[in-house]
């Protein structure tokens, strides 16, 4: 989750830099290392251990779990989308503004709140 909160914030600052600056290159390196060495292994681990835990606890039959699972799928899609954005910055092909990245920076927060709500209150609907 920390990577999903931090990477879009890096995109905000990255979008405000000119392509030929040293800071632009620094952001590119930071984003690549965060995505490849922290976020990708975390995503794989989350899915592996989540599937194992689901099988062991048989949680998949509950409505709250379905809500949580759908939110995690959306977070995974957001993760992949962030990887696409990262590559666009790397090749110098960003077409979005920092305002756009400020808005999408809120997506993981909203999904995180929905996941916590589903797990704690276990809605039956």
N, C-alpha and C positions, 0 to 999 in steps of 0.2 A: 504494500500500500504506500509506503514512503516514496518509492520510486514513481508511482502514479501521481502522487501529490507534487513531487519535485520536478520531474521532467517537463511538464507543461509550463511550470514557472520559469525554467531555463529557456523554454521557447519564447516566453514573453520578452526576456532580456535579449535573446539572440535576434529576434525580429527587429529590435531597435538599433542593431549594429549594422554598419556598412560591411559589405562582403570582403573588402580588401583590408580590413583591420586585423590587428593581432588578437583583439578580443573576440572577433568572429571565429577565428581558428580555435581559440581556447574553448569557447562554447561548444563547438563541433566535437572537440576531443572529450569534453566533460559529458556531453550527451551520449556519445558512442560508448564510453566506458560504463556509464550508468546503465544504459540499455542492455549492452551485451554481457557485462560481467556481474551485474546485480539483478536487474529486472528479469531478464530471460531465465536464469537459473531459478529465481524465486517463483516465477510463473509455473515452470515445470514441476518444482517441488510442491507447490500449492495444489496443482491438479492431481499429482500422484498420491500425496497424503490425504487429500480430500476424498478421492475415490475410495481409498482403503478405509478411511474412517466411515464413509457412507455405507460401505458393504458391512463393516463390523457392527455398526449401530442400527442398521436397517432404517435410517432416517429418511430415505427416499420416498416413503409412503406418506409423509406428512406434508400438509399444505405449506407450512412455514419453510420447509426445506426446498420446495419447488420455487418459492419466491426468492430464497437465498440463491439457489442454483441459477435462476435466470439473471439475477444481478451479477453473479460471478461471471456468467457468460458475457454479459455486457461489458464488464470490466476487462475481460480478455480481449474483446473486440476493440475496446479503447486502447489497450496495450499495443495491439497490432497497428492501430491507426497512428499511435505515437511513433512507432517504428517507421512508418511511411513518412511522417513529417520529418523525423530525424534524418532520413536519407535525402529528403528534399533540401534540407539545410546543408547537408554535407556536399551536395553537388552545386549548391548556390542557386537553387531553384525555388526558394520560398516566395509564395505570392500572397500570404496572409499577413494581417497586421498584428501588432502586439495586443490590440483590443480583442481580436478573435481568440488569441491564446489565453487571455485573461478569462474569457467566458468558458472555454472548454476546460480550463483549470478546475472548474467547479463540478464537473461531471463525476470524478471519482468520489468527491465528498458526498454528493447526493446519493450515489449508489452505496457508499459505505454506511450512511445513516439508515437507508432502507434495509441493508443486510443486518445491522445491529438490531433494528426494530423487529425484524422477522425472527431473529434468534432469541431475543429476550422475551418478547411478548407472545410468540408462537400463535399468530392469528389462525383461526379455523376457517375463515372465508376463502 
